[in-house]
Amino acid sequence: MRGLYRAQADGSYVIRTVAPIAYTIPMDGTVGELMERTNISHMRPAHIHFALSAPGYDGLVTHLFQRGGEYLDTDVVYAVKEPLIVDFVKKPPGKAPTGEVVTTPFYEVKYDFVLAKRAEALAAAE
Ligand SMILES: [Fe+2]
């Protein structure tokens, strides 16, 4: 599932997606044969990918991981970092952050991404 979202002028954003679940990397082919010869987990913890960009700033590709989820300590691609582990707060049915009314429980995740200014933008400001 992919989506393209734009932040507001103040940088705030709201997105709606489905709650992620843990999954296995493909275990067929050469990687599968290699993995089966190790005791390394082939699982990825639940996460949401982000590819962020803004004019004048360095782009950022990252994930957010669900605090308390399985496989955080054994992510097969070693992508988990403590600052990227976030709370998925379960909310009752009602008004969602998107403004719509949701008839089922949902999770709310809050995270402020901070992009670095491009070097040329910093140099021009000096
Ligand atoms: Fe993924």
Boltz pocket constraint, residues with backbone or C-beta under 6 A from the ligand:
constraints:
  - pocket:
      binder: B
      contacts: [[A, 44], [A, 47], [A, 49]]
      max_distance: 6.0
